[in-house]
Each structure stands twice: as C-alpha cells, then as structure tokens.
Amino acid sequence: MQLHLVIPHAAWPDRDAEAEIVTGLALPALSWLIGRGAREKHLPLDFHTWLAQRYGLPSLPVAPLTLALDAPGEAPGYWLRADPVHLRANRDQLTLSDAAPLAIQPAEAAALAEALNGLLAEDGLRLIAPTPTRWYLHLPADPGLDTTPLHAVVGRDIHPALPRGPDALQWHRLLNELQMLLYAHPVNDARFEAGQPQINSLWLWGGGDWPLPATPEAPSDTVYTADPLVAALTAAGKGRVEPPARPGELAESGMLVLDQLADPAGYGDAHAWREAWLALERDWFAPLTERLRRGELEEVALTFPELGLAVETGTGARWRFWRGDRLPWAGA
C-alpha cells in the first residue's frame, strides 16, 4: 500500500521569522521520513495553485466546484463565493476573520441571505447560503474580477486584496452597501448583545462557470480529506472521497490531505502552528513511519506545496542508516 501525504501551509507566512519559529521543534518521525527518502525540490506553490496543477486544471474555480457539493441543483452560469466574514478595524487597516470562529447558525445565515437578496436583486444578482460558512453569488455573466482567495486574506489587511478589474469600483460600492445592511440587521444586533463577533461583510472570490468547462482528473482513486475543496475536486474527477481515518485504519492506497496547519498559519498564531506540527507527528508521521518500518506500507510520499519539497520514502529506507534525519525547512 502506498500513501501520499499532502501537508499545505508547512511554510510559515513570514519566511524571515520561520527559522526562529521552528527552532527546537522535535519531529523525529517526520525527520526520519525526509532524511531517508528521495527528495525533490520544485517551485514553491500556493496550495490552490498546486491543487489546480495536480488535478489537471488551468485554474481553480472554487465557487462552482464547491457549489456542486453544497447545492448541486443550482442554476448554470457564473458563480462567486461570497463567504461571510468579520472585519475588524485596526489602526489604518481592516483585518479579516473568516467564518470558522464566527459559529454562524443556519437560521442566521438564512435571515441574512434573505435581507441581502433584497438589495442584490436590483442588480440581477442572487445570493444563496447552503451552509453557514460557504455562501455563493450568482451573476448573469463573468464580471471580469481578479479576486484573492479567502485563505490568503485571513488575519491580514483586506485593502491590497480587494477585487480588481474594470468595474472594481462598482463592486467596492456594492460591498459597502452590503456592509451597511449587515451592520443594521437584527441578527448582528443579537450577536452584539451576546458578545459574539458580527457578520459584517462578504468576501468575494473563486469565481467560475457552472457547469465546469474542464473536468478535473483525480490524482488517485481514493483521496482522504476533510477539506471541502479537495473533496469537490475529487468528486468532480470521479475519485472516491473518504474521511481521513486513523493511520492504522487506512486500508487502501491514496492521497491524504492533512490541513491542520491552515488556520494557525492563516491567523499568524505561531504557538498553535507548532502545536499542530506536534499533533501531526503524534497522530500521523509516527504511526505511518512504524507501519513503513514493519513493511505494512510500500511507500510514504510527502508533499509540502509552499516549501517546494516532495519526498518519497520506501521500505528500503530503514537500511539507509548513513543518511541523517532532516526537517522540511532544511530543503533538499
């Protein structure tokens, strides 16, 4: 059995501070896998760019891909993700929190979507909120916007990442109107009274046509993941999606996406990021290394997209005792 582990966000966002942050981080099983394996350097890639290449797509139309999972019966046309977010004023910046810490309830999402549609309908737009955290905007045509993925803006100033394009100012005005509506909505009044962060804006990104003009190619018959985008890509490519079970319960070869580093990296929480590495070592790298040493696995492959590093470690690795252990930040 062969397993390919993909570990996105393995690079700390501030690369100048990375060496200090990883100092003293003990990951013996991962170090053994990398040190004993065949290492290959490639161009460091954002996770979404890596996914597009891996699934054989020229770009990654996130909105129509995840729409196929969240609301498969929706109308064809151009769709944008319009995810609910919280913006916080910080001196001369507006920093963004995604929906994960907002704990949005389905009833809140439905009420806000209904109110927003009253404004959006004037421009021929329609919003749906099939899940509390993933909302979608249907447009009559491609707006020609250059947008920034939500994960790239979390915890950061939004101004450099606002939509760009010929009609960008018109979209900025629309977003301001939506923000004013959200600010005055009873849902946010109740959240304020309860001490919860308000849902005070939408983040537009990931646009594309539905149905998809190109079909993804699943890189493996089975993909183990809890990431909705990876699940959507795999399903569109006719692959089988399975939840990431415990290492000892994996019975078939496949690709395994471990995204535990995403939130700490996005929010710049160095302590939580280090803790996530330790959890990956305990829950995944150590058990899989033991299975490889016992001959229960033929190969464990590792890919760190943002580090530009890929490693393949087979059963013969245990005999390469002359090769020292190596952490992923040491390069090839």
Short mmCIF file of the C-alpha atoms (twelve columns), coordinates in Angstrom:
data_MODEL
# 
_entry.id   MODEL 
# 
loop_
_atom_site.group_PDB 
_atom_site.id 
_atom_site.type_symbol 
_atom_site.label_atom_id 
_atom_site.label_alt_id 
_atom_site.label_comp_id 
_atom_site.label_asym_id 
_atom_site.label_seq_id 
_atom_site.Cartn_x 
_atom_site.Cartn_y 
_atom_site.Cartn_z 
_atom_site.pdbx_PDB_model_num 
ATOM 1   C CA . MET A 1   0.000   0.000  0.000   1 
ATOM 2   C CA . GLN A 2   1.235   3.472  -0.893  1 
ATOM 3   C CA . LEU A 3   0.176   6.711  0.766   1 
ATOM 4   C CA . HIS A 4   0.790   10.232 -0.469  1 
ATOM 5   C CA . LEU A 5   0.533   12.815 2.319   1 
ATOM 6   C CA . VAL A 6   -0.029  16.435 1.306   1 
ATOM 7   C CA . ILE A 7   0.746   18.970 4.042   1 
ATOM 8   C CA . PRO A 8   -0.268  22.501 2.993   1 
ATOM 9   C CA . HIS A 9   0.812   25.615 4.904   1 
ATOM 10  C CA . ALA A 10  4.053   23.970 6.042   1 
ATOM 11  C CA . ALA A 11  5.827   27.262 5.339   1 
ATOM 12  C CA . TRP A 12  5.354   29.962 7.951   1 
ATOM 13  C CA . PRO A 13  3.799   33.033 6.227   1 
ATOM 14  C CA . ASP A 14  6.667   35.276 7.334   1 
ATOM 15  C CA . ARG A 15  9.588   33.336 5.909   1 
ATOM 16  C CA . ASP A 16  12.100  35.659 7.611   1 
ATOM 17  C CA . ALA A 17  10.743  34.570 11.006  1 
ATOM 18  C CA . GLU A 18  10.396  30.886 10.117  1 
ATOM 19  C CA . ALA A 19  13.818  29.733 11.334  1 
ATOM 20  C CA . GLU A 20  13.185  31.167 14.790  1 
ATOM 21  C CA . ILE A 21  9.664   29.721 14.993  1 
ATOM 22  C CA . VAL A 22  10.734  26.158 14.130  1 
ATOM 23  C CA . THR A 23  13.755  26.202 16.452  1 
ATOM 24  C CA . GLY A 24  13.535  23.297 18.890  1 
ATOM 25  C CA . LEU A 25  10.553  21.712 17.141  1 
ATOM 26  C CA . ALA A 26  11.082  17.964 17.625  1 
ATOM 27  C CA . LEU A 27  9.553   15.878 14.830  1 
ATOM 28  C CA . PRO A 28  11.641  12.674 14.838  1 
ATOM 29  C CA . ALA A 29  9.379   10.526 12.653  1 
ATOM 30  C CA . LEU A 30  8.947   13.230 10.016  1 
ATOM 31  C CA . SER A 31  12.684  13.926 10.103  1 
ATOM 32  C CA . TRP A 32  13.367  10.217 9.561   1 
ATOM 33  C CA . LEU A 33  10.978  10.047 6.581   1 
ATOM 34  C CA . ILE A 34  12.526  13.096 4.930   1 
ATOM 35  C CA . GLY A 35  16.121  12.192 5.744   1 
ATOM 36  C CA . ARG A 36  15.865  8.610  4.459   1 
ATOM 37  C CA . GLY A 37  13.661  9.374  1.445   1 
ATOM 38  C CA . ALA A 38  14.313  10.552 -2.096  1 
ATOM 39  C CA . ARG A 39  13.895  14.323 -2.022  1 
ATOM 40  C CA . GLU A 40  12.932  16.562 -4.916  1 
ATOM 41  C CA . LYS A 41  12.699  20.341 -4.960  1 
ATOM 42  C CA . HIS A 42  10.107  22.133 -7.060  1 
ATOM 43  C CA . LEU A 43  8.782   25.658 -7.364  1 
ATOM 44  C CA . PRO A 44  7.025   26.654 -4.126  1 
ATOM 45  C CA . LEU A 45  3.311   26.918 -4.838  1 
ATOM 46  C CA . ASP A 46  0.277   28.226 -3.053  1 
ATOM 47  C CA . PHE A 47  -1.889  25.244 -2.094  1 
ATOM 48  C CA . HIS A 48  -4.682  26.188 -4.507  1 
ATOM 49  C CA . THR A 49  -2.220  26.556 -7.379  1 
ATOM 50  C CA . TRP A 50  -0.756  23.159 -6.508  1 
ATOM 51  C CA . LEU A 51  -4.243  21.634 -6.452  1 
ATOM 52  C CA . ALA A 52  -5.058  23.038 -9.887  1 
ATOM 53  C CA . GLN A 53  -1.880  21.524 -11.330 1 
ATOM 54  C CA . ARG A 54  -2.363  18.211 -9.548  1 
ATOM 55  C CA . TYR A 55  -5.921  17.875 -10.828 1 
ATOM 56  C CA . GLY A 56  -5.028  18.959 -14.366 1 
ATOM 57  C CA . LEU A 57  -6.840  22.301 -14.413 1 
ATOM 58  C CA . PRO A 58  -5.540  25.617 -15.802 1 
ATOM 59  C CA . SER A 59  -7.033  27.426 -12.794 1 
ATOM 60  C CA . LEU A 60  -9.124  26.614 -9.751  1 
ATOM 61  C CA . PRO A 61  -12.783 27.765 -9.989  1 
ATOM 62  C CA . VAL A 62  -13.533 27.233 -6.306  1 
ATOM 63  C CA . ALA A 63  -17.117 28.522 -6.333  1 
ATOM 64  C CA . PRO A 64  -18.589 26.144 -8.931  1 
ATOM 65  C CA . LEU A 65  -16.563 23.237 -7.560  1 
ATOM 66  C CA . THR A 66  -17.851 23.518 -4.002  1 
ATOM 67  C CA . LEU A 67  -21.303 24.550 -5.231  1 
ATOM 68  C CA . ALA A 68  -21.582 21.103 -6.794  1 
ATOM 69  C CA . LEU A 69  -21.288 19.633 -3.297  1 
ATOM 70  C CA . ASP A 70  -23.292 22.218 -1.365  1 
ATOM 71  C CA . ALA A 71  -26.145 22.890 -3.811  1 
ATOM 72  C CA . PRO A 72  -25.894 20.529 -6.805  1 
ATOM 73  C CA . GLY A 73  -29.273 21.522 -8.265  1 
ATOM 74  C CA . GLU A 74  -28.448 25.202 -8.676  1 
ATOM 75  C CA . ALA A 75  -28.696 27.123 -11.940 1 
ATOM 76  C CA . PRO A 76  -25.900 27.223 -14.504 1 
ATOM 77  C CA . GLY A 77  -23.998 30.443 -15.020 1 
ATOM 78  C CA . TYR A 78  -21.228 32.349 -13.323 1 
ATOM 79  C CA . TRP A 79  -20.802 31.904 -9.572  1 
ATOM 80  C CA . LEU A 80  -18.624 33.589 -6.962  1 
ATOM 81  C CA . ARG A 81  -18.013 32.524 -3.421  1 
ATOM 82  C CA . ALA A 82  -19.439 35.270 -1.194  1 
ATOM 83  C CA . ASP A 83  -18.392 33.979 2.196   1 
ATOM 84  C CA . PRO A 84  -19.493 35.647 5.445   1 
ATOM 85  C CA . VAL A 85  -16.630 37.290 7.310   1 
ATOM 86  C CA . HIS A 86  -15.894 39.626 10.186  1 
ATOM 87  C CA . LEU A 87  -13.873 42.775 9.526   1 
ATOM 88  C CA . ARG A 88  -12.109 44.470 12.408  1 
ATOM 89  C CA . ALA A 89  -10.698 47.992 12.325  1 
ATOM 90  C CA . ASN A 90  -7.065  48.021 13.422  1 
ATOM 91  C CA . ARG A 91  -5.463  51.475 13.170  1 
ATOM 92  C CA . ASP A 92  -5.439  52.204 9.433   1 
ATOM 93  C CA . GLN A 93  -6.276  48.624 8.436   1 
ATOM 94  C CA . LEU A 94  -9.272  46.345 8.213   1 
ATOM 95  C CA . THR A 95  -8.298  42.792 9.142   1 
ATOM 96  C CA . LEU A 96  -10.422 39.804 8.221   1 
ATOM 97  C CA . SER A 97  -11.623 36.777 10.163  1 
ATOM 98  C CA . ASP A 98  -13.273 34.002 8.182   1 
ATOM 99  C CA . ALA A 99  -16.442 32.189 9.232   1 
ATOM 100 C CA . ALA A 100 -14.690 29.457 11.222  1 
ATOM 101 C CA . PRO A 101 -14.587 31.365 14.555  1 
ATOM 102 C CA . LEU A 102 -17.966 33.060 13.996  1 
ATOM 103 C CA . ALA A 103 -20.079 29.973 14.798  1 
ATOM 104 C CA . ILE A 104 -22.799 31.079 12.379  1 
ATOM 105 C CA . GLN A 105 -26.108 29.276 12.875  1 
ATOM 106 C CA . PRO A 106 -28.179 28.114 9.858   1 
ATOM 107 C CA . ALA A 107 -31.058 30.401 10.863  1 
ATOM 108 C CA . GLU A 108 -28.696 33.390 10.973  1 
ATOM 109 C CA . ALA A 109 -27.335 32.563 7.524   1 
ATOM 110 C CA . ALA A 110 -30.848 32.218 6.080   1 
ATOM 111 C CA . ALA A 111 -32.042 35.515 7.575   1 
ATOM 112 C CA . LEU A 112 -29.018 37.461 6.356   1 
ATOM 113 C CA . ALA A 113 -29.182 35.933 2.871   1 
ATOM 114 C CA . GLU A 114 -32.845 36.914 2.560   1 
ATOM 115 C CA . ALA A 115 -32.096 40.500 3.550   1 
ATOM 116 C CA . LEU A 116 -29.080 40.766 1.255   1 
ATOM 117 C CA . ASN A 117 -31.048 39.438 -1.701  1 
ATOM 118 C CA . GLY A 118 -33.453 42.345 -1.369  1 
ATOM 119 C CA . LEU A 119 -30.557 44.628 -2.301  1 
ATOM 120 C CA . LEU A 120 -28.751 42.327 -4.723  1 
ATOM 121 C CA . ALA A 121 -31.833 41.651 -6.850  1 
ATOM 122 C CA . GLU A 122 -31.707 45.248 -8.100  1 
ATOM 123 C CA . ASP A 123 -28.508 44.346 -9.989  1 
ATOM 124 C CA . GLY A 124 -29.657 40.927 -11.186 1 
ATOM 125 C CA . LEU A 125 -27.620 39.125 -8.538  1 
ATOM 126 C CA . ARG A 126 -28.708 36.311 -6.240  1 
ATOM 127 C CA . LEU A 127 -27.132 35.039 -3.020  1 
ATOM 128 C CA . ILE A 128 -27.545 31.562 -1.561  1 
ATOM 129 C CA . ALA A 129 -26.280 30.267 1.779   1 
ATOM 130 C CA . PRO A 130 -26.460 26.459 1.558   1 
ATOM 131 C CA . THR A 131 -24.054 26.127 4.500   1 
ATOM 132 C CA . PRO A 132 -23.389 28.571 7.342   1 
ATOM 133 C CA . THR A 133 -19.808 29.154 6.190   1 
ATOM 134 C CA . ARG A 134 -19.937 28.859 2.373   1 
ATOM 135 C CA . TRP A 135 -22.159 31.355 0.577   1 
ATOM 136 C CA . TYR A 136 -22.460 31.899 -3.174  1 
ATOM 137 C CA . LEU A 137 -23.347 34.749 -5.519  1 
ATOM 138 C CA . HIS A 138 -24.959 34.030 -8.906  1 
ATOM 139 C CA . LEU A 139 -24.212 36.545 -11.655 1 
ATOM 140 C CA . PRO A 140 -25.661 36.938 -15.155 1 
ATOM 141 C CA . ALA A 141 -22.137 36.947 -16.664 1 
ATOM 142 C CA . ASP A 142 -18.444 36.846 -15.813 1 
ATOM 143 C CA . PRO A 143 -17.705 40.197 -14.115 1 
ATOM 144 C CA . GLY A 144 -14.036 40.155 -15.077 1 
ATOM 145 C CA . LEU A 145 -12.886 40.436 -11.482 1 
ATOM 146 C CA . ASP A 146 -9.467  39.453 -10.212 1 
ATOM 147 C CA . THR A 147 -10.084 38.206 -6.671  1 
ATOM 148 C CA . THR A 148 -7.977  36.898 -3.794  1 
ATOM 149 C CA . PRO A 149 -8.654  33.516 -2.138  1 
ATOM 150 C CA . LEU A 150 -10.143 33.806 1.316   1 
ATOM 151 C CA . HIS A 151 -7.375  31.797 2.971   1 
ATOM 152 C CA . ALA A 152 -4.797  34.295 1.686   1 
ATOM 153 C CA . VAL A 153 -6.526  37.220 3.422   1 
ATOM 154 C CA . VAL A 154 -7.389  35.710 6.813   1 
ATOM 155 C CA . GLY A 155 -5.747  37.712 9.577   1 
ATOM 156 C CA . ARG A 156 -4.473  40.330 7.120   1 
ATOM 157 C CA . ASP A 157 -5.371  43.798 5.868   1 
ATOM 158 C CA . ILE A 158 -8.031  43.460 3.177   1 
ATOM 159 C CA . HIS A 159 -7.219  46.600 1.173   1 
ATOM 160 C CA . PRO A 160 -4.451  45.141 -1.048  1 
ATOM 161 C CA . ALA A 161 -6.674  42.111 -1.719  1 
ATOM 162 C CA . LEU A 162 -9.959  43.782 -2.697  1 
ATOM 163 C CA . PRO A 163 -11.423 42.777 -6.101  1 
ATOM 164 C CA . ARG A 164 -9.652  44.288 -9.098  1 
ATOM 165 C CA . GLY A 165 -10.883 44.793 -12.639 1 
ATOM 166 C CA . PRO A 166 -12.590 47.265 -14.988 1 
ATOM 167 C CA . ASP A 167 -15.680 47.511 -12.746 1 
ATOM 168 C CA . ALA A 168 -13.862 47.160 -9.425  1 
ATOM 169 C CA . LEU A 169 -15.101 50.488 -8.033  1 
ATOM 170 C CA . GLN A 170 -18.693 49.488 -8.717  1 
ATOM 171 C CA . TRP A 171 -18.154 46.263 -6.790  1 
ATOM 172 C CA . HIS A 172 -16.483 48.113 -3.927  1 
ATOM 173 C CA . ARG A 173 -19.547 50.377 -3.681  1 
ATOM 174 C CA . LEU A 174 -21.832 47.341 -3.663  1 
ATOM 175 C CA . LEU A 175 -19.806 45.738 -0.887  1 
ATOM 176 C CA . ASN A 176 -20.082 48.936 1.152   1 
ATOM 177 C CA . GLU A 177 -23.866 48.886 0.752   1 
ATOM 178 C CA . LEU A 178 -23.990 45.237 1.811   1 
ATOM 179 C CA . GLN A 179 -21.858 46.023 4.852   1 
ATOM 180 C CA . MET A 180 -24.247 48.798 5.913   1 
ATOM 181 C CA . LEU A 181 -27.198 46.425 5.581   1 
ATOM 182 C CA . LEU A 182 -25.423 43.756 7.623   1 
ATOM 183 C CA . TYR A 183 -24.452 46.242 10.318  1 
ATOM 184 C CA . ALA A 184 -28.083 47.237 10.884  1 
ATOM 185 C CA . HIS A 185 -29.561 43.736 10.699  1 
ATOM 186 C CA . PRO A 186 -31.252 42.238 13.808  1 
ATOM 187 C CA . VAL A 187 -29.049 39.136 13.526  1 
ATOM 188 C CA . ASN A 188 -25.980 41.258 14.191  1 
ATOM 189 C CA . ASP A 189 -27.768 43.210 16.915  1 
ATOM 190 C CA . ALA A 190 -28.380 39.903 18.691  1 
ATOM 191 C CA . ARG A 191 -24.797 38.780 18.160  1 
ATOM 192 C CA . PHE A 192 -23.511 42.054 19.600  1 
ATOM 193 C CA . GLU A 193 -25.713 41.679 22.679  1 
ATOM 194 C CA . ALA A 194 -24.440 38.109 23.116  1 
ATOM 195 C CA . GLY A 195 -20.804 39.211 22.852  1 
ATOM 196 C CA . GLN A 196 -20.291 37.434 19.507  1 
ATOM 197 C CA . PRO A 197 -18.383 38.935 16.570  1 
ATOM 198 C CA . GLN A 198 -20.691 40.397 13.953  1 
ATOM 199 C CA . ILE A 199 -21.065 39.058 10.430  1 
ATOM 200 C CA . ASN A 200 -20.309 42.404 8.850   1 
ATOM 201 C CA . SER A 201 -19.102 41.706 5.313   1 
ATOM 202 C CA . LEU A 202 -18.819 39.210 2.469   1 
ATOM 203 C CA . TRP A 203 -15.615 38.100 0.779   1 
ATOM 204 C CA . LEU A 204 -15.908 37.589 -2.986  1 
ATOM 205 C CA . TRP A 205 -13.535 35.081 -4.544  1 
ATOM 206 C CA . GLY A 206 -13.128 31.844 -6.504  1 
ATOM 207 C CA . GLY A 207 -15.367 32.698 -9.451  1 
ATOM 208 C CA . GLY A 208 -16.101 30.398 -12.364 1 
ATOM 209 C CA . ASP A 209 -18.694 28.944 -14.691 1 
ATOM 210 C CA . TRP A 210 -21.044 26.154 -13.761 1 
ATOM 211 C CA . PRO A 211 -21.093 23.564 -15.261 1 
ATOM 212 C CA . LEU A 212 -17.313 23.355 -15.328 1 
ATOM 213 C CA . PRO A 213 -15.763 23.865 -18.778 1 
ATOM 214 C CA . ALA A 214 -12.987 21.389 -17.889 1 
ATOM 215 C CA . THR A 215 -13.222 18.193 -15.848 1 
ATOM 216 C CA . PRO A 216 -10.640 17.641 -13.083 1 
ATOM 217 C CA . GLU A 217 -8.572  14.469 -13.096 1 
ATOM 218 C CA . ALA A 218 -8.383  12.895 -9.640  1 
ATOM 219 C CA . PRO A 219 -4.707  12.088 -8.897  1 
ATOM 220 C CA . SER A 220 -5.678  8.932  -7.013  1 
ATOM 221 C CA . ASP A 221 -8.626  6.553  -6.948  1 
ATOM 222 C CA . THR A 222 -9.070  7.381  -3.258  1 
ATOM 223 C CA . VAL A 223 -8.477  10.735 -1.588  1 
ATOM 224 C CA . TYR A 224 -8.684  11.024 2.181   1 
ATOM 225 C CA . THR A 225 -9.672  14.555 3.143   1 
ATOM 226 C CA . ALA A 226 -11.894 16.767 5.274   1 
ATOM 227 C CA . ASP A 227 -11.233 19.784 3.034   1 
ATOM 228 C CA . PRO A 228 -14.435 20.671 1.100   1 
ATOM 229 C CA . LEU A 229 -12.496 21.967 -1.908  1 
ATOM 230 C CA . VAL A 230 -10.334 18.850 -2.220  1 
ATOM 231 C CA . ALA A 231 -13.450 16.711 -1.778  1 
ATOM 232 C CA . ALA A 232 -15.236 18.679 -4.508  1 
ATOM 233 C CA . LEU A 233 -12.289 18.369 -6.904  1 
ATOM 234 C CA . THR A 234 -12.025 14.640 -6.295  1 
ATOM 235 C CA . ALA A 235 -15.749 14.055 -6.736  1 
ATOM 236 C CA . ALA A 236 -15.751 16.061 -9.979  1 
ATOM 237 C CA . GLY A 237 -12.829 13.934 -11.162 1 
ATOM 238 C CA . LYS A 238 -14.733 10.706 -10.383 1 
ATOM 239 C CA . GLY A 239 -12.461 9.790  -7.489  1 
ATOM 240 C CA . ARG A 240 -13.647 8.406  -4.170  1 
ATOM 241 C CA . VAL A 241 -13.575 10.715 -1.153  1 
ATOM 242 C CA . GLU A 242 -13.026 9.250  2.295   1 
ATOM 243 C CA . PRO A 243 -12.606 10.984 5.656   1 
ATOM 244 C CA . PRO A 244 -9.017  10.951 6.979   1 
ATOM 245 C CA . ALA A 245 -9.307  7.910  9.254   1 
ATOM 246 C CA . ARG A 246 -6.678  6.917  11.801  1 
ATOM 247 C CA . PRO A 247 -3.373  5.747  10.293  1 
ATOM 248 C CA . GLY A 248 -3.972  2.157  11.370  1 
ATOM 249 C CA . GLU A 249 -7.390  2.159  9.691   1 
ATOM 250 C CA . LEU A 250 -6.191  3.184  6.228   1 
ATOM 251 C CA . ALA A 251 -6.692  0.096  4.115   1 
ATOM 252 C CA . GLU A 252 -6.178  1.406  0.568   1 
ATOM 253 C CA . SER A 253 -3.548  3.387  -1.278  1 
ATOM 254 C CA . GLY A 254 -4.420  7.001  -1.861  1 
ATOM 255 C CA . MET A 255 -3.708  10.671 -1.331  1 
ATOM 256 C CA . LEU A 256 -4.203  12.075 2.165   1 
ATOM 257 C CA . VAL A 257 -4.576  15.841 2.699   1 
ATOM 258 C CA . LEU A 258 -3.661  16.984 6.214   1 
ATOM 259 C CA . ASP A 259 -4.705  20.625 6.604   1 
ATOM 260 C CA . GLN A 260 -4.234  21.085 10.358  1 
ATOM 261 C CA . LEU A 261 -1.657  23.842 9.782   1 
ATOM 262 C CA . ALA A 262 -4.009  26.055 7.769   1 
ATOM 263 C CA . ASP A 263 -5.807  28.011 10.484  1 
ATOM 264 C CA . PRO A 264 -2.752  28.689 12.695  1 
ATOM 265 C CA . ALA A 265 -0.748  29.823 9.668   1 
ATOM 266 C CA . GLY A 266 -3.595  31.991 8.407   1 
ATOM 267 C CA . TYR A 267 -4.052  33.765 11.718  1 
ATOM 268 C CA . GLY A 268 -0.316  34.058 12.399  1 
ATOM 269 C CA . ASP A 269 -0.523  32.007 15.601  1 
ATOM 270 C CA . ALA A 270 2.997   30.601 15.898  1 
ATOM 271 C CA . HIS A 271 2.288   28.655 19.088  1 
ATOM 272 C CA . ALA A 272 -0.780  26.936 17.592  1 
ATOM 273 C CA . TRP A 273 1.163   26.226 14.381  1 
ATOM 274 C CA . ARG A 274 3.925   24.486 16.354  1 
ATOM 275 C CA . GLU A 275 1.314   22.544 18.324  1 
ATOM 276 C CA . ALA A 276 -0.312  21.459 15.048  1 
ATOM 277 C CA . TRP A 277 3.049   20.105 13.857  1 
ATOM 278 C CA . LEU A 278 3.417   18.126 17.083  1 
ATOM 279 C CA . ALA A 279 -0.094  16.719 16.640  1 
ATOM 280 C CA . LEU A 280 0.732   15.673 13.064  1 
ATOM 281 C CA . GLU A 281 3.890   13.978 14.326  1 
ATOM 282 C CA . ARG A 282 1.979   12.097 17.038  1 
ATOM 283 C CA . ASP A 283 -1.130  11.199 15.054  1 
ATOM 284 C CA . TRP A 284 0.282   10.623 11.560  1 
ATOM 285 C CA . PHE A 285 4.022   10.707 10.965  1 
ATOM 286 C CA . ALA A 286 4.996   8.409  13.853  1 
ATOM 287 C CA . PRO A 287 2.324   5.722  13.215  1 
ATOM 288 C CA . LEU A 288 2.939   5.710  9.454   1 
ATOM 289 C CA . THR A 289 6.707   5.518  9.943   1 
ATOM 290 C CA . GLU A 290 6.197   2.494  12.189  1 
ATOM 291 C CA . ARG A 291 3.962   0.830  9.578   1 
ATOM 292 C CA . LEU A 292 6.594   1.523  6.912   1 
ATOM 293 C CA . ARG A 293 9.346   0.003  9.053   1 
ATOM 294 C CA . ARG A 294 7.217   -3.107 9.648   1 
ATOM 295 C CA . GLY A 295 6.671   -3.499 5.916   1 
ATOM 296 C CA . GLU A 296 2.923   -2.827 6.105   1 
ATOM 297 C CA . LEU A 297 3.362   0.101  3.696   1 
ATOM 298 C CA . GLU A 298 5.365   0.057  0.481   1 
ATOM 299 C CA . GLU A 299 5.876   3.801  0.389   1 
ATOM 300 C CA . VAL A 300 5.033   7.042  2.150   1 
ATOM 301 C CA . ALA A 301 5.262   10.114 -0.079  1 
ATOM 302 C CA . LEU A 302 5.175   13.638 1.323   1 
ATOM 303 C CA . THR A 303 4.437   16.902 -0.470  1 
ATOM 304 C CA . PHE A 304 4.822   20.355 1.081   1 
ATOM 305 C CA . PRO A 305 3.491   22.686 -1.666  1 
ATOM 306 C CA . GLU A 306 4.523   26.015 -0.143  1 
ATOM 307 C CA . LEU A 307 8.003   24.705 0.699   1 
ATOM 308 C CA . GLY A 308 8.531   23.338 -2.796  1 
ATOM 309 C CA . LEU A 309 9.516   19.938 -1.394  1 
ATOM 310 C CA . ALA A 310 8.431   16.405 -2.294  1 
ATOM 311 C CA . VAL A 311 9.764   13.228 -0.651  1 
ATOM 312 C CA . GLU A 312 9.288   9.529  -1.413  1 
ATOM 313 C CA . THR A 313 10.290  7.044  1.283   1 
ATOM 314 C CA . GLY A 314 10.040  3.302  0.650   1 
ATOM 315 C CA . THR A 315 10.574  0.200  2.758   1 
ATOM 316 C CA . GLY A 316 14.303  0.228  1.988   1 
ATOM 317 C CA . ALA A 317 14.679  3.465  3.944   1 
ATOM 318 C CA . ARG A 318 15.421  1.611  7.168   1 
ATOM 319 C CA . TRP A 319 18.695  0.375  5.663   1 
ATOM 320 C CA . ARG A 320 19.870  3.884  4.724   1 
ATOM 321 C CA . PHE A 321 21.295  4.421  8.185   1 
ATOM 322 C CA . TRP A 322 24.092  6.640  6.847   1 
ATOM 323 C CA . ARG A 323 21.584  9.317  5.835   1 
ATOM 324 C CA . GLY A 324 20.803  11.741 8.627   1 
ATOM 325 C CA . ASP A 325 17.384  12.926 9.683   1 
ATOM 326 C CA . ARG A 326 16.140  16.171 8.149   1 
ATOM 327 C CA . LEU A 327 13.312  18.600 8.823   1 
ATOM 328 C CA . PRO A 328 11.327  20.008 5.883   1 
ATOM 329 C CA . TRP A 329 12.713  23.536 6.303   1 
ATOM 330 C CA . ALA A 330 16.241  22.280 5.582   1 
ATOM 331 C CA . GLY A 331 15.379  21.999 1.874   1 
ATOM 332 C CA . ALA A 332 16.557  19.208 -0.396  1 
# 
